[in-house]
Amino acid sequence: MSGNGAFKALIVGGSVGGLAVAHELRAIDADVAVYERSTGRTQARGAGIVMQPEVEALLTRLGVSASSVSVELHERQQLHTDGRAALYRAPQLMTAWDTLYRALREPLAPVCYRLDSSLRTVRVDGAEVTAAFTDGYTAQGNFLVGADGIGSMTRRLLDATSQPTYAGYVAWRGLEPESALPDHLLDLLSGRFTFFGASGMQMLCYLVPGANGEREEGSRRVNWVWYVNVEESDLPHLLTGRTGKQFTYFLPPGELPPETADQIIAEADTSLPPQFAELVRLSDVFMQPVFDLPPRRMVADHAALIGDAAGTVRPHTASGTSKAFGDAAGLAAALRDWTPSQELPAQALHAWELHRLSRLLTLAESGLQLAARSMLGVPEGGQFFRSEGSLGEPG
Ligand SMILES: Cc1cc2nc3c(=O)[nH]c(=O)nc-3n(C[C@H](O)[C@H](O)[C@H](O)COP(=O)(O)OP(=O)(O)OC[C@H]3O[C@@H](n4cnc5c(N)ncnc54)[C@H](O)[C@@H]3O)c2cc1C
């Protein structure tokens, strides 16, 4: 079953965490196969990603320099409501989900990466793991890794008790070609990490590589995120697409109904510095509500969870991706030298779980503190985007 490899790993979820664990397990000689629910990989999911050391380390091992997949920033600036900016020096590399995905996916060309594969059940029989997918396909291996994100089916199958809970705010987002922006906005935003904060909202913006990884001026994209407090009862309305389709964790680009777009522009004109309001107006806005998924277990019989499937951190730490990469590297270290004819290295897996849960809790705590500083998800912060019929006044 494991070919030339030490063992065969079935990886559920083919986003950046799934690809990172595929590389890490291949490096210890495992055969890997990746099963991804999406039918295509073209969505602007995840948008901008701040380059972090764990991501850089894996890219370096793949022969890819972090700077070759990033846009370099030199400064940070805080915008005030009246549009004035306070600047300070802070060099940083910014990449994007699709740029990183491509850098990780290309070297995995020989590996099985099956799209349209939504996990339905997992069965463990000795050292044989069978994953069954909703289209009737089944796959056999010796170890299963759940890298299937916040709504993880793997997690539900292994640990039915924990559920994501809404954090009290959403992220309106945009990812626009820089060529679509007027010069005065580009002059302000280019080369800088720009922030704005007010009670119950925070907005940030930076440039990332273009849709095909371009880094040269004129071909990059402008990535922005506007965190805003929204009552849970208003979520279903805001997560309804323009054709009436109901979304749960992500309202994709192109789905924003015109009346919500008008509401967003009106709120941006009222609450944001004029430059950010203009940016919102120019963008094809999409949305991600922020959820907390508290961690519980990461290891089960011949299976493990990594990345968001294991537990989430608030996006303000900019470390969700790097946490997934750290989980992946540690899991491979724990499984090094294991072959399916042996008992699982239970001690090493347990040590990995403890170490990664502790890292996750530290990051989660820091994310909560950063959110609280902007009154995000706290009752004292304002509430925005109330739908008709909601109780209370707009914040
Ligand atoms: C608003 C916002 C901003 C963020 N900004 C940043 C940032 O700047 N930097 C950063 O590092 N992180 C950021 N994050 C966090 C980051 O997006 C995640 O931590 C990261 O994407 C985790 O990767 P993952 O591979 O674990 O999960 P995901 O990227 O969620 O991938 C899970 C994959 O599993 C697939 N899948 C789901 N269910 C199944 C199934 N049943 N069968 C098969 N496949 C399945 C999905 O289609 C998906 O491809 C942000 C998050 C939010 C909400």
The ligand as an ORCA input file, in Angstrom:
! r2SCAN-3c Opt
* xyz 0 1
  C     -10.681     37.626      7.576
  C      -9.525     36.683      7.687
  C      -8.245     37.164      7.397
  C      -7.149     36.297      7.502
  N      -5.913     36.802      7.238
  C      -4.832     35.999      7.396
  C      -3.494     36.479      7.150
  O      -3.249     37.638      6.817
  N      -2.472     35.622      7.339
  C      -2.685     34.334      7.718
  O      -1.711     33.587      7.861
  N      -3.906     33.848      7.946
  C      -4.980     34.637      7.796
  N      -6.223     34.137      8.034
  C      -6.355     32.742      8.473
  C      -6.132     31.802      7.308
  O      -7.063     32.037      6.269
  C      -6.263     30.350      7.775
  O      -5.696     30.186      9.027
  C      -5.561     29.449      6.811
  O      -6.162     29.562      5.547
  C      -5.678     27.981      7.289
  O      -5.402     27.145      6.260
  P      -5.981     25.660      6.264
  O      -5.315     24.996      5.082
  O      -5.860     25.063      7.611
  O      -7.545     25.821      6.020
  P      -8.344     26.421      4.781
  O      -7.519     27.404      4.018
  O      -9.663     26.849      5.297
  O      -8.536     25.162      3.829
  C      -9.369     24.083      4.099
  C      -9.556     23.324      2.790
  O     -10.282     22.120      3.037
  C     -11.278     21.968      2.043
  N     -12.350     21.168      2.646
  C     -13.279     21.564      3.554
  N     -14.085     20.542      3.877
  C     -13.666     19.466      3.160
  C     -14.106     18.115      3.052
  N     -15.168     17.641      3.760
  N     -13.453     17.268      2.218
  C     -12.377     17.714      1.484
  N     -11.916     18.994      1.551
  C     -12.558     19.855      2.375
  C     -11.701     23.392      1.705
  O     -12.304     23.480      0.435
  C     -10.344     24.120      1.769
  O      -9.673     24.099      0.532
  C      -7.336     34.958      7.932
  C      -8.626     34.483      8.224
  C      -9.709     35.342      8.109
  C     -11.085     34.829      8.459
*
